[in-house]
């Protein structure tokens, strides 16, 4: 009996270390061990592309998620409180959803296309805060990372460490995010006129 307990404990620890990891505050998920994204040209990537701005905002976005559109409005509002070019934004788009039917559940392409994060005619948000869109590789992203909720917004410091994580959407998201960004950038009085 005394040999069984350590063996069971070891097996439990081994299993808990396997499988997808949660992207948590303090972790450095990218580059990942394998390719988990594709860019607009179809190139597979294991890291977020581009230069290292002081801060990265990463939104895990799902076409079927109504709250994702509200979260993007909050991100846009918060991003307008810091100087243009201070924050690099990434949209990790998931191009699969779960279809529940009498035959069981399976992954399928989205039933409707994902709306752009900045709708047209939004007053220059695209220039002030451009968004790099990447697509999560079906299967590979879920094998590497555990995502149980949507939307997920991640604030990365310049070294790639997750500084904050927001799950879902709340009406306080814009204020919370703006407060986090203001900690990292000059006071609003230092912003160009009109901001």
C-alpha positions as CSV (number, residue, x, y, z in Angstrom):
1,X,0.0,0.0,0.0
2,X,2.8,2.4,0.9
3,X,4.3,2.0,-2.7
4,X,1.0,2.6,-4.4
5,X,0.5,6.1,-2.9
6,X,3.8,7.5,-4.3
7,X,3.1,5.9,-7.7
8,X,-0.3,7.5,-7.8
9,X,1.0,10.9,-6.7
10,X,3.8,10.7,-9.4
11,X,1.3,9.8,-12.1
12,X,-1.0,12.7,-11.0
13,X,1.9,15.2,-11.2
14,X,3.0,13.8,-14.5
15,X,-0.5,14.2,-16.0
16,X,-1.0,17.7,-14.6
17,X,2.2,18.8,-16.3
18,X,1.1,17.6,-19.7
19,X,-1.5,19.2,-22.0
20,X,-2.3,22.8,-22.8
21,X,-0.9,25.6,-20.6
22,X,-3.0,28.5,-19.4
23,X,-1.7,31.9,-20.4
24,X,-1.4,33.5,-17.0
25,X,-0.1,36.7,-15.6
26,X,3.7,36.5,-15.3
27,X,4.0,33.8,-18.0
28,X,5.9,34.3,-21.3
29,X,3.8,32.3,-23.8
30,X,5.5,33.5,-27.0
31,X,7.5,32.3,-28.7
32,X,5.7,29.0,-28.2
33,X,7.3,25.6,-28.6
34,X,5.6,25.1,-32.0
35,X,3.8,27.2,-34.6
36,X,0.4,28.3,-33.3
37,X,-0.5,31.1,-35.8
38,X,-0.6,32.0,-39.4
39,X,-0.2,35.5,-40.7
40,X,-2.1,37.2,-43.6
41,X,0.3,35.6,-46.1
42,X,-0.3,32.1,-44.7
43,X,3.2,31.9,-43.0
44,X,3.2,29.8,-39.8
45,X,4.5,31.6,-36.7
46,X,5.3,30.6,-33.1
47,X,5.9,34.3,-32.0
48,X,4.1,37.6,-32.4
49,X,5.7,39.4,-35.4
50,X,7.0,42.9,-35.4
51,X,9.3,45.1,-33.3
52,X,9.0,45.2,-29.5
53,X,7.0,48.3,-28.6
54,X,6.9,49.0,-24.9
55,X,3.5,47.3,-24.6
56,X,1.5,44.7,-26.6
57,X,-2.2,44.1,-26.4
58,X,-3.3,40.7,-27.6
59,X,-7.0,39.9,-28.1
60,X,-8.1,36.3,-28.5
61,X,-11.1,37.0,-30.8
62,X,-13.9,34.6,-31.9
63,X,-16.3,35.3,-34.8
64,X,-19.3,33.8,-32.8
65,X,-18.6,36.0,-29.7
66,X,-20.9,39.0,-29.3
67,X,-18.8,40.3,-26.4
68,X,-15.7,40.5,-28.5
69,X,-17.1,43.5,-30.4
70,X,-17.8,45.3,-27.1
71,X,-14.3,44.4,-25.9
72,X,-12.8,45.9,-29.1
73,X,-14.7,49.2,-28.4
74,X,-13.1,49.3,-25.0
75,X,-9.7,48.6,-26.4
76,X,-10.1,51.4,-28.9
77,X,-11.2,53.8,-26.2
78,X,-8.3,52.9,-23.9
79,X,-5.7,53.0,-26.7
80,X,-6.8,56.5,-27.5
81,X,-5.5,57.6,-24.1
82,X,-1.8,57.0,-25.0
83,X,0.4,58.4,-27.7
84,X,0.0,56.9,-31.2
85,X,2.5,54.1,-31.8
86,X,3.0,53.3,-28.1
87,X,1.1,50.0,-28.2
88,X,1.1,47.2,-30.7
89,X,-2.2,45.4,-31.0
90,X,-2.6,41.8,-32.1
91,X,-5.9,40.1,-32.9
92,X,-5.6,36.3,-32.6
93,X,-8.6,35.2,-34.7
94,X,-10.0,31.7,-34.2
95,X,-11.4,30.4,-37.5
96,X,-13.2,27.4,-36.0
97,X,-16.2,27.0,-33.8
98,X,-18.0,24.1,-32.2
99,X,-21.1,22.8,-34.0
100,X,-23.4,20.8,-31.8
101,X,-25.7,18.5,-33.8
102,X,-27.4,15.1,-33.4
103,X,-24.2,13.6,-34.8
104,X,-22.2,15.0,-31.9
105,X,-19.9,18.0,-31.7
106,X,-17.2,18.9,-34.2
107,X,-15.2,21.9,-35.2
108,X,-16.4,23.8,-38.3
109,X,-15.5,27.1,-40.0
110,X,-17.4,30.0,-38.5
111,X,-21.0,30.5,-39.4
112,X,-20.4,34.2,-40.0
113,X,-17.3,36.2,-40.8
114,X,-15.5,38.0,-38.0
115,X,-16.2,41.7,-38.1
116,X,-13.1,44.0,-38.3
117,X,-11.9,45.3,-34.9
118,X,-12.1,48.9,-36.1
119,X,-15.3,49.4,-38.2
120,X,-14.9,51.7,-41.2
121,X,-15.5,55.4,-40.5
122,X,-14.2,55.3,-36.9
123,X,-12.2,58.4,-37.1
124,X,-8.6,57.3,-37.7
125,X,-8.3,54.5,-35.1
126,X,-6.6,52.3,-37.7
127,X,-3.7,54.8,-38.1
128,X,-3.3,55.6,-34.4
129,X,-3.6,52.0,-33.2
130,X,-3.1,49.5,-36.1
131,X,-4.0,45.9,-35.4
132,X,-2.0,42.9,-36.7
133,X,-4.4,40.0,-37.3
134,X,-3.1,36.5,-36.9
135,X,-5.2,33.3,-37.2
136,X,-4.8,30.6,-34.5
137,X,-3.9,27.3,-36.1
138,X,-6.8,24.9,-35.5
139,X,-5.7,22.3,-33.1
140,X,-2.2,23.6,-32.6
141,X,-3.2,26.6,-30.5
142,X,-5.5,24.5,-28.3
143,X,-2.8,21.8,-27.9
144,X,-0.4,24.5,-26.7
145,X,-2.7,26.8,-24.7
146,X,-5.9,26.4,-22.8
147,X,-8.7,29.0,-23.6
148,X,-11.9,28.4,-21.7
149,X,-13.6,31.8,-22.2
150,X,-14.0,34.6,-24.7
151,X,-12.9,37.2,-25.3
152,X,-9.5,37.2,-23.6
153,X,-7.4,40.3,-23.6
154,X,-3.8,40.1,-22.6
155,X,-1.5,43.1,-21.8
156,X,2.2,42.2,-22.5
157,X,5.2,44.2,-21.3
158,X,8.0,44.8,-23.8
159,X,9.8,41.6,-22.8
160,X,6.8,39.5,-23.7
161,X,5.6,38.8,-20.1
162,X,1.8,38.9,-19.5
163,X,1.3,41.8,-17.2
164,X,-2.6,41.7,-17.0
165,X,-5.3,39.4,-18.3
166,X,-9.0,40.1,-18.7
167,X,-11.5,37.3,-19.3
168,X,-14.9,38.1,-20.9
169,X,-16.2,41.6,-21.2
170,X,-17.3,44.1,-18.5
171,X,-18.4,47.7,-18.7
172,X,-15.3,48.7,-16.7
173,X,-12.8,47.2,-19.2
174,X,-12.0,50.5,-21.0
175,X,-11.3,52.2,-17.7
176,X,-9.2,49.3,-16.3
177,X,-7.2,49.0,-19.5
178,X,-6.7,52.8,-19.8
179,X,-5.4,52.9,-16.1
180,X,-2.9,50.1,-16.9
181,X,-1.7,51.9,-20.1
182,X,-1.3,55.2,-18.2
183,X,1.0,53.4,-15.7
184,X,3.3,52.7,-18.6
185,X,3.2,56.0,-20.6
186,X,3.4,59.7,-20.0
187,X,0.5,61.6,-18.4
188,X,-2.4,62.7,-20.7
189,X,-1.1,66.3,-20.5
190,X,1.9,65.2,-22.5
191,X,-0.2,63.8,-25.3
192,X,-0.5,65.7,-28.6
193,X,-3.5,68.1,-28.9
194,X,-6.8,66.4,-29.6
195,X,-6.1,63.2,-27.7
